[in-house]
């Protein structure tokens, strides 16, 4: 039994040491975590994953709301542009009508009769002829 026994004992001790230190495995796995650390990591991942899911849901809801708001803002911009165009058109028409009225008024003032346009505030009162019922009562 001589020297082979000592070699087997040495190899067994090396294997035990290697297993306890966690250096056995693939080259990419330089160190292997213990089962306790894996359990703790799984406990932390559970709540974090729920929090991440809730956060992701909230972010998606916010993104949808933002998209809707952008659509509404674009619609309001289009509406404001349309109103501005309408206002500009009406303003141009008002300016043209005003110029026509002014030019018509100036021609009348230059005539021998010298008619001036009546102000907009003028109220015309017509004397009405008496009706037949009013004559009978008198």
CNS distance restraints for C-alpha pairs under 8 A (distance, minus, plus):
assign (resid   1 and name CA) (resid   5 and name CA) 6.30 0.50 0.50
assign (resid   2 and name CA) (resid   6 and name CA) 7.73 0.50 0.50
assign (resid   3 and name CA) (resid   7 and name CA) 6.58 0.50 0.50
assign (resid   4 and name CA) (resid   8 and name CA) 6.27 0.50 0.50
assign (resid   5 and name CA) (resid   9 and name CA) 6.26 0.50 0.50
assign (resid   6 and name CA) (resid  10 and name CA) 6.14 0.50 0.50
assign (resid   7 and name CA) (resid  11 and name CA) 6.17 0.50 0.50
assign (resid   8 and name CA) (resid  12 and name CA) 6.12 0.50 0.50
assign (resid   9 and name CA) (resid  13 and name CA) 6.26 0.50 0.50
assign (resid  10 and name CA) (resid  14 and name CA) 6.23 0.50 0.50
assign (resid  11 and name CA) (resid  15 and name CA) 6.16 0.50 0.50
assign (resid  12 and name CA) (resid  16 and name CA) 6.17 0.50 0.50
assign (resid  13 and name CA) (resid  17 and name CA) 6.09 0.50 0.50
assign (resid  14 and name CA) (resid  18 and name CA) 6.01 0.50 0.50
assign (resid  15 and name CA) (resid  19 and name CA) 6.10 0.50 0.50
assign (resid  16 and name CA) (resid  20 and name CA) 6.21 0.50 0.50
assign (resid  17 and name CA) (resid  21 and name CA) 6.13 0.50 0.50
assign (resid  18 and name CA) (resid  22 and name CA) 6.17 0.50 0.50
assign (resid  18 and name CA) (resid  23 and name CA) 5.81 0.50 0.50
assign (resid  18 and name CA) (resid  24 and name CA) 6.18 0.50 0.50
assign (resid  19 and name CA) (resid  23 and name CA) 6.83 0.50 0.50
assign (resid  19 and name CA) (resid  24 and name CA) 6.33 0.50 0.50
assign (resid  22 and name CA) (resid  31 and name CA) 5.81 0.50 0.50
assign (resid  22 and name CA) (resid  32 and name CA) 5.23 0.50 0.50
assign (resid  22 and name CA) (resid  33 and name CA) 7.51 0.50 0.50
assign (resid  23 and name CA) (resid  29 and name CA) 7.92 0.50 0.50
assign (resid  23 and name CA) (resid  30 and name CA) 6.08 0.50 0.50
assign (resid  23 and name CA) (resid  31 and name CA) 5.50 0.50 0.50
assign (resid  23 and name CA) (resid  32 and name CA) 6.78 0.50 0.50
assign (resid  24 and name CA) (resid  30 and name CA) 7.95 0.50 0.50
assign (resid  24 and name CA) (resid  31 and name CA) 7.98 0.50 0.50
assign (resid  24 and name CA) (resid  32 and name CA) 7.99 0.50 0.50
assign (resid  25 and name CA) (resid  29 and name CA) 6.06 0.50 0.50
assign (resid  25 and name CA) (resid  30 and name CA) 7.42 0.50 0.50
assign (resid  25 and name CA) (resid  32 and name CA) 7.94 0.50 0.50
assign (resid  26 and name CA) (resid  30 and name CA) 7.43 0.50 0.50
assign (resid  33 and name CA) (resid  37 and name CA) 6.33 0.50 0.50
assign (resid  33 and name CA) (resid  38 and name CA) 6.92 0.50 0.50
assign (resid  34 and name CA) (resid  38 and name CA) 6.61 0.50 0.50
assign (resid  35 and name CA) (resid  39 and name CA) 6.21 0.50 0.50
assign (resid  36 and name CA) (resid  40 and name CA) 6.28 0.50 0.50
assign (resid  37 and name CA) (resid  41 and name CA) 6.11 0.50 0.50
assign (resid  38 and name CA) (resid  42 and name CA) 6.21 0.50 0.50
assign (resid  39 and name CA) (resid  43 and name CA) 6.25 0.50 0.50
assign (resid  40 and name CA) (resid  44 and name CA) 6.35 0.50 0.50
assign (resid  41 and name CA) (resid  45 and name CA) 6.16 0.50 0.50
assign (resid  42 and name CA) (resid  46 and name CA) 6.34 0.50 0.50
assign (resid  43 and name CA) (resid  47 and name CA) 7.33 0.50 0.50
assign (resid  44 and name CA) (resid  48 and name CA) 6.25 0.50 0.50
assign (resid  45 and name CA) (resid  49 and name CA) 5.71 0.50 0.50
assign (resid  46 and name CA) (resid  50 and name CA) 6.50 0.50 0.50
assign (resid  47 and name CA) (resid  51 and name CA) 6.12 0.50 0.50
assign (resid  48 and name CA) (resid  52 and name CA) 5.91 0.50 0.50
assign (resid  49 and name CA) (resid  53 and name CA) 6.03 0.50 0.50
assign (resid  50 and name CA) (resid  54 and name CA) 6.19 0.50 0.50
assign (resid  51 and name CA) (resid  55 and name CA) 6.01 0.50 0.50
assign (resid  52 and name CA) (resid  56 and name CA) 5.91 0.50 0.50
assign (resid  53 and name CA) (resid  57 and name CA) 6.09 0.50 0.50
assign (resid  54 and name CA) (resid  58 and name CA) 6.13 0.50 0.50
assign (resid  55 and name CA) (resid  59 and name CA) 6.08 0.50 0.50
assign (resid  56 and name CA) (resid  60 and name CA) 6.16 0.50 0.50
assign (resid  57 and name CA) (resid  61 and name CA) 6.16 0.50 0.50
assign (resid  58 and name CA) (resid  62 and name CA) 6.07 0.50 0.50
assign (resid  59 and name CA) (resid  63 and name CA) 6.05 0.50 0.50
assign (resid  60 and name CA) (resid  64 and name CA) 6.20 0.50 0.50
assign (resid  61 and name CA) (resid  65 and name CA) 6.15 0.50 0.50
assign (resid  62 and name CA) (resid  66 and name CA) 5.96 0.50 0.50
assign (resid  63 and name CA) (resid  67 and name CA) 6.13 0.50 0.50
assign (resid  64 and name CA) (resid  68 and name CA) 6.26 0.50 0.50
assign (resid  65 and name CA) (resid  69 and name CA) 6.13 0.50 0.50
assign (resid  66 and name CA) (resid  70 and name CA) 6.08 0.50 0.50
assign (resid  67 and name CA) (resid  71 and name CA) 6.23 0.50 0.50
assign (resid  68 and name CA) (resid  72 and name CA) 6.20 0.50 0.50
assign (resid  69 and name CA) (resid  73 and name CA) 5.99 0.50 0.50
assign (resid  70 and name CA) (resid  74 and name CA) 6.09 0.50 0.50
assign (resid  71 and name CA) (resid  75 and name CA) 6.21 0.50 0.50
assign (resid  72 and name CA) (resid  76 and name CA) 6.16 0.50 0.50
assign (resid  73 and name CA) (resid  77 and name CA) 6.12 0.50 0.50
assign (resid  74 and name CA) (resid  78 and name CA) 6.20 0.50 0.50
assign (resid  75 and name CA) (resid  79 and name CA) 6.15 0.50 0.50
assign (resid  76 and name CA) (resid  80 and name CA) 6.01 0.50 0.50
assign (resid  77 and name CA) (resid  81 and name CA) 6.11 0.50 0.50
assign (resid  78 and name CA) (resid  82 and name CA) 6.17 0.50 0.50
assign (resid  79 and name CA) (resid  83 and name CA) 6.13 0.50 0.50
assign (resid  80 and name CA) (resid  84 and name CA) 6.04 0.50 0.50
assign (resid  81 and name CA) (resid  85 and name CA) 6.20 0.50 0.50
assign (resid  82 and name CA) (resid  86 and name CA) 6.16 0.50 0.50
assign (resid  83 and name CA) (resid  87 and name CA) 6.01 0.50 0.50
assign (resid  84 and name CA) (resid  88 and name CA) 6.07 0.50 0.50
assign (resid  85 and name CA) (resid  89 and name CA) 6.15 0.50 0.50
assign (resid  86 and name CA) (resid  90 and name CA) 6.17 0.50 0.50
assign (resid  87 and name CA) (resid  91 and name CA) 5.96 0.50 0.50
assign (resid  88 and name CA) (resid  92 and name CA) 6.14 0.50 0.50
assign (resid  89 and name CA) (resid  93 and name CA) 6.25 0.50 0.50
assign (resid  90 and name CA) (resid  94 and name CA) 6.05 0.50 0.50
assign (resid  91 and name CA) (resid  95 and name CA) 6.13 0.50 0.50
assign (resid  92 and name CA) (resid  96 and name CA) 6.22 0.50 0.50
assign (resid  93 and name CA) (resid  97 and name CA) 6.15 0.50 0.50
assign (resid  94 and name CA) (resid  98 and name CA) 5.99 0.50 0.50
assign (resid  95 and name CA) (resid  99 and name CA) 6.14 0.50 0.50
assign (resid  96 and name CA) (resid 100 and name CA) 6.20 0.50 0.50
assign (resid  97 and name CA) (resid 101 and name CA) 6.17 0.50 0.50
assign (resid  98 and name CA) (resid 102 and name CA) 6.10 0.50 0.50
assign (resid  99 and name CA) (resid 103 and name CA) 6.02 0.50 0.50
assign (resid 100 and name CA) (resid 104 and name CA) 6.05 0.50 0.50
assign (resid 101 and name CA) (resid 105 and name CA) 6.03 0.50 0.50
assign (resid 102 and name CA) (resid 106 and name CA) 6.14 0.50 0.50
assign (resid 103 and name CA) (resid 107 and name CA) 6.41 0.50 0.50
assign (resid 104 and name CA) (resid 108 and name CA) 6.54 0.50 0.50
assign (resid 105 and name CA) (resid 109 and name CA) 6.24 0.50 0.50
assign (resid 105 and name CA) (resid 115 and name CA) 7.87 0.50 0.50
assign (resid 105 and name CA) (resid 116 and name CA) 6.04 0.50 0.50
assign (resid 105 and name CA) (resid 117 and name CA) 5.64 0.50 0.50
assign (resid 106 and name CA) (resid 110 and name CA) 6.27 0.50 0.50
assign (resid 106 and name CA) (resid 116 and name CA) 7.72 0.50 0.50
assign (resid 107 and name CA) (resid 111 and name CA) 6.57 0.50 0.50
assign (resid 108 and name CA) (resid 113 and name CA) 7.80 0.50 0.50
assign (resid 108 and name CA) (resid 114 and name CA) 6.03 0.50 0.50
assign (resid 108 and name CA) (resid 115 and name CA) 5.23 0.50 0.50
assign (resid 108 and name CA) (resid 116 and name CA) 6.30 0.50 0.50
assign (resid 109 and name CA) (resid 113 and name CA) 7.59 0.50 0.50
assign (resid 109 and name CA) (resid 114 and name CA) 4.35 0.50 0.50
assign (resid 109 and name CA) (resid 115 and name CA) 5.10 0.50 0.50
assign (resid 109 and name CA) (resid 116 and name CA) 5.36 0.50 0.50
assign (resid 110 and name CA) (resid 114 and name CA) 6.01 0.50 0.50
assign (resid 111 and name CA) (resid 115 and name CA) 7.36 0.50 0.50
assign (resid 118 and name CA) (resid 122 and name CA) 6.67 0.50 0.50
assign (resid 130 and name CA) (resid 134 and name CA) 6.22 0.50 0.50
assign (resid 130 and name CA) (resid 135 and name CA) 7.00 0.50 0.50
assign (resid 131 and name CA) (resid 135 and name CA) 6.70 0.50 0.50
assign (resid 132 and name CA) (resid 136 and name CA) 6.51 0.50 0.50
assign (resid 133 and name CA) (resid 137 and name CA) 6.57 0.50 0.50
assign (resid 134 and name CA) (resid 138 and name CA) 6.76 0.50 0.50
